[in-house]
Each structure stands twice: as C-alpha cells, then as structure tokens.
C-alpha cells in the first residue's frame, strides 16, 4: 500500500513539474544490451533518459516536420535533437548532411543553393529553423550546429539561432551542440547561460580500453568547456572506464544513427537541461521503485 501511494505521489509530481515520463526512461544495462548485444550484469543500472535523434527518424524522414512533431508528442522521447545549417542565401534550415544525396538522391550541397532551390529539390520537405520553432513547445531541444569548418560562419549561425531561441523564450530548455570545438567555445564565451554538448564519434579510447586514453578523452573534452559529452554508441565498449573517470559536473550521452539518444544519470548533477532538481529527483525515485 505504501509503495502504491508513493508511486502515485511521484507520478503526480512528474506531471506537475513537466518531467520526462517513465516511457522515456530506461536502464543502462538495457541500453548496452540493445546497442552492443552484451549482458553486463555487473554494471550499475543507472537511469537513462531517451531523446529523439533528428526527431522520430525511424518512422519518418529525419529532421522533417512529421518526424519532429511526432517526437514532440511521443512519450518515449523526453527531448528532441535536430541539426541546423545555412543555405547559400543565408536561410537557416533543419538538415543534417552537407549534401542532399543520402536522403534525396541529389549531389548538390545545402550551402551552395538557395532555400527556394532547396525546397524545389526536396518537394518542400526541408524546414526553415524559424518556422520549426513556431511548432515545438513542449520538450527540451538539442540544436546541433552543423559546422562547415568556418569559425566566423559558425559564430554567425550561432548568433542567429540564439536570437530565434530567445524570441520564443526557450533559453532555459535549449542545449547547443556541435562537433566543432571552436563553435562550442564560442557559445560558452558569448552565451554562457546555454548548456553545450561536444559531439564525438570514434576516438582512440573507443576500441583501445587503456586508462590513459580515457583520461586524454576527458582532458580534451574539458578544454572545450562543454557540459555534455556526446559519444557514438561504439564507445559503450569502454563504458566502465568512462563512468569511473567522469567528472561529476559533466554528463555523458550516447547517440547512434537511428532515432535514439541516451543521457546517462551517473551522478546527482546529471540532469536533462531545462529540468529542475525536483523534477529530476522525482524521475529518479520513480525509476527506483518501478520494476
């Protein structure tokens, strides 16, 4: 009876604070089992929060309005990730790749054509960032800056993205991420209130599980000042060392080329951006008492 009352209280608290529901939560062992096919029963089964990578990108074409709106309403996702970059005429669009080939069979680069040409080439599927922000209201966002290797252009893109985010009053629940070290450093310098994520794919410690390599990974990451270390799921192979060496004020996330991103709650400070301590506490308690 006490357990039931406690669960009802926590469920009410989760709704009241707008925290991620149980369907957006999974144990770390389940993540490892799904991604690597391994049973690590000796691994601490830390709570993990699931987000939508490029929207609901398995059911719909990635980064399109149907994919992103589906993620907004799907209780399996606590947050939404999408990518932004410039067209030739300086429109900010929601698209991941440099070229259109993988999704649309065309060789043209997004940055080399106008938005009008892009719309024609994709039958209007590619969104303007400002239009998307009119549609998304409920869940925290992870906006990835698709760097083209030009720090000045990246800074302009970040400035415009931040301006749109602020115009919608979303400063508290938007994280800005990038593969570019310079882009992350710029965000930390110009907009220190925004949480940031540094994206990495394969590193020397991914397959060579030697302590100095894991230490070097964290040292390199720390130089950017980013708050979230966003690693490809291949790095789950080195998970025990990553968890053991993780600074308490930094959070690990894992991503793959499907529709899921995972945030690992290793320490009390590992919270989904835009989520209060009370909301995170309620979610943690729910995870502990739910089979």
C-alpha positions in Angstrom: 0.0 0.0 0.0 2.8 2.4 0.9 4.6 1.6 -2.3 1.4 2.3 -4.3 0.8 5.6 -2.6 4.5 6.6 -3.2 4.2 5.8 -6.9 1.0 7.8 -7.2 2.7 10.8 -5.4 5.7 10.6 -7.7 3.5 10.3 -10.8 1.6 13.4 -9.8 4.9 15.2 -9.1 6.3 14.2 -12.5 3.2 15.7 -14.2 3.3 18.8 -12.1 6.9 19.6 -13.0 6.8 18.5 -16.6 9.5 15.9 -16.2 10.2 13.0 -18.5 7.7 10.2 -18.0 8.5 6.6 -17.4 8.4 5.6 -21.1 11.3 8.0 -21.8 13.4 6.2 -19.2 15.4 3.0 -19.5 18.2 1.3 -17.5 21.8 1.5 -18.7 22.1 -2.3 -18.9 19.2 -2.3 -21.4 21.0 0.3 -23.5 24.1 -1.8 -23.6 22.1 -4.9 -24.4 20.3 -3.2 -27.3 23.3 -1.4 -28.8 26.1 -4.0 -28.3 24.2 -7.2 -27.6 26.0 -7.7 -24.3 24.8 -8.7 -20.9 26.7 -6.6 -18.3 25.0 -7.7 -15.1 27.8 -6.3 -13.0 27.3 -2.8 -14.5 25.4 -0.3 -12.3 22.0 0.0 -13.9 21.9 3.8 -14.0 18.8 5.6 -15.1 18.9 6.9 -18.7 16.7 9.4 -20.4 15.8 8.9 -24.0 15.6 11.6 -26.6 14.6 11.7 -30.3 17.6 11.9 -32.6 16.7 14.0 -35.6 13.1 13.6 -34.5 11.2 10.3 -34.8 13.6 9.4 -37.6 12.8 5.8 -38.0 9.1 6.3 -38.5 9.6 9.4 -40.7 12.3 11.0 -42.8 14.8 12.6 -40.4 14.6 16.3 -39.5 11.3 16.8 -41.3 8.2 18.3 -39.7 6.4 15.0 -39.4 9.4 13.5 -37.6 9.8 16.4 -35.3 6.2 16.8 -34.4 5.9 13.1 -33.8 8.8 13.3 -31.4 7.0 16.2 -29.7 4.0 14.1 -28.8 5.6 10.7 -28.4 6.0 9.8 -24.6 9.1 7.6 -25.5 11.1 10.8 -26.0 12.0 13.3 -23.3 13.8 15.7 -25.6 14.3 16.4 -29.3 17.5 16.8 -31.3 17.8 18.3 -34.8 20.5 19.9 -37.0 20.8 23.4 -38.5 22.9 24.9 -41.2 22.9 27.8 -43.7 21.7 27.7 -47.3 23.6 29.8 -49.9 21.2 32.8 -49.3 21.7 32.6 -45.5 18.5 30.9 -44.5 18.8 28.6 -41.6 17.4 25.2 -42.4 16.9 21.9 -40.5 19.1 19.3 -42.2 22.0 17.1 -41.2 24.1 16.2 -44.2 26.2 18.6 -46.3 24.8 17.1 -49.5 21.3 16.0 -50.4 22.4 12.7 -51.8 21.7 10.3 -49.0 18.1 11.4 -48.5 17.1 12.8 -51.8 19.5 11.3 -54.4 20.9 14.7 -55.5 24.6 15.7 -55.4 24.0 19.3 -54.6 25.3 20.8 -51.3 22.9 22.6 -49.0 25.3 25.5 -48.6 25.6 26.0 -52.4 21.9 26.5 -53.3 19.2 28.9 -52.2 16.3 28.0 -50.0 14.0 28.2 -53.0 16.1 25.7 -54.9 16.4 23.5 -51.9 12.6 23.5 -51.5 12.2 22.5 -55.1 14.7 19.7 -54.9 13.1 18.2 -51.8 9.4 18.9 -52.5 9.3 21.4 -49.7 10.3 18.9 -47.0 13.3 20.8 -45.6 12.2 23.2 -42.9 13.3 26.7 -42.0 14.6 26.8 -38.4 12.4 29.8 -37.5 9.3 28.0 -38.8 10.1 24.9 -36.8 10.5 26.9 -33.6 6.9 28.0 -34.1 5.8 24.3 -33.9 7.8 22.9 -31.0 6.8 24.0 -27.5 6.7 21.1 -25.0 10.1 19.3 -24.8 13.7 20.4 -24.3 15.7 20.8 -27.5 19.2 19.9 -28.6 20.1 22.0 -31.5 23.2 20.8 -33.4 25.3 23.4 -35.2 26.4 21.8 -38.5 29.9 23.3 -38.8 31.3 23.7 -42.3 34.8 24.5 -40.9 34.5 28.2 -41.0 34.5 29.6 -37.4 33.2 33.0 -38.4 30.3 31.5 -40.3 29.6 29.2 -37.3 29.6 32.2 -35.0 27.0 34.0 -37.2 24.9 30.9 -37.3 25.0 30.5 -33.5 24.1 34.2 -33.1 21.0 33.8 -35.3 20.0 30.5 -33.6 20.2 32.1 -30.2 18.2 35.1 -31.3 15.4 32.9 -32.5 15.5 30.7 -29.4 15.3 33.8 -27.2 12.4 35.3 -29.2 10.5 32.2 -28.2 11.6 32.3 -24.5 13.3 29.0 -24.8 16.7 29.9 -23.3 16.2 27.5 -20.3 15.5 24.3 -22.2 17.7 24.5 -25.3 21.2 22.9 -25.5 23.5 23.8 -28.3 25.8 21.1 -29.6 28.4 20.7 -32.3 31.3 18.5 -33.5 33.3 21.8 -33.7 35.4 22.7 -30.7 35.5 26.3 -31.9 31.7 26.5 -32.1 31.3 25.2 -28.6 33.9 27.6 -27.2 32.1 30.5 -28.9 28.8 29.5 -27.3 30.4 29.3 -23.9 32.1 32.7 -24.4 29.2 34.6 -26.0 26.2 32.8 -24.4 27.4 31.2 -21.1 23.9 30.5 -19.9 23.3 28.0 -22.6 24.3 24.4 -21.9 26.5 22.9 -24.6 27.4 19.5 -25.9 30.6 18.3 -27.7 29.9 15.6 -30.2 32.4 12.8 -30.8 32.2 9.7 -32.9 35.2 7.3 -32.7 38.2 8.2 -30.5 41.4 6.3 -29.6 39.7 5.0 -26.4 36.7 3.6 -28.3 38.4 0.3 -29.0 41.7 0.6 -27.0 40.5 0.5 -23.4 43.6 1.9 -21.7 43.2 4.3 -18.8 45.5 7.0 -20.3 43.4 7.1 -23.4 40.2 7.6 -21.5 41.8 10.2 -19.3 43.0 12.0 -22.5 39.5 11.9 -23.9 38.2 13.7 -20.8 41.1 16.2 -20.8 40.4 17.1 -24.5 36.7 17.4 -23.8 37.3 19.6 -20.8 39.2 22.1 -22.9 36.0 23.0 -24.8 34.1 23.8 -21.6 31.1 21.8 -22.9 28.6 20.4 -20.3 27.6 17.2 -22.2 30.0 14.7 -23.8 28.0 13.2 -26.7 29.6 9.9 -27.8 28.7 7.4 -30.5 27.3 4.2 -29.1 30.5 2.4 -30.2 32.1 4.0 -27.1 29.8 1.9 -24.9 32.6 -0.7 -25.2 34.6 1.5 -22.9 31.6 2.3 -20.6 33.1 1.2 -17.3 36.1 3.4 -17.7 34.0 6.3 -19.0 31.8 6.1 -15.9 34.6 5.7 -13.5 36.6 8.7 -14.8 33.6 11.0 -15.5 33.8 14.4 -13.8 30.8 15.0 -11.5 30.0 18.3 -13.3 29.8 16.7 -16.7 27.2 14.4 -18.3 27.7 11.6 -20.8 25.3 11.0 -23.7 25.3 8.3 -26.4 23.9 8.5 -29.9 23.5 6.3 -32.9 22.3 6.7 -36.5 18.8 5.7 -35.5 16.1 7.7 -33.6 17.5 7.5 -30.1 19.9 9.5 -28.0 20.5 8.5 -24.4 21.5 10.6 -21.4 23.1 8.7 -18.5 22.3 9.8 -15.0 25.5 8.7 -13.3 25.7 11.5 -10.6 23.1 13.8 -9.0 24.2 16.6 -11.3 23.4 14.6 -14.4 20.2 16.2 -15.4 18.4 16.8 -18.7 18.8 20.5 -19.5 15.7 22.5 -18.7 14.8 20.1 -15.9 14.7 21.2 -12.3 16.4 19.3 -9.5 13.0 18.5 -8.1 11.8 17.1 -11.4 15.0 15.0 -11.7 14.6 13.8 -8.1 11.0 12.7 -8.8 12.1 10.9 -12.0 14.9 9.2 -10.1 12.6 8.0 -7.4 10.1 6.7 -9.9 12.9 4.7 -11.6 14.0 3.2 -8.3 10.6 1.9 -7.3 9.3 0.8 -10.7 10.1 -2.7 -11.8 
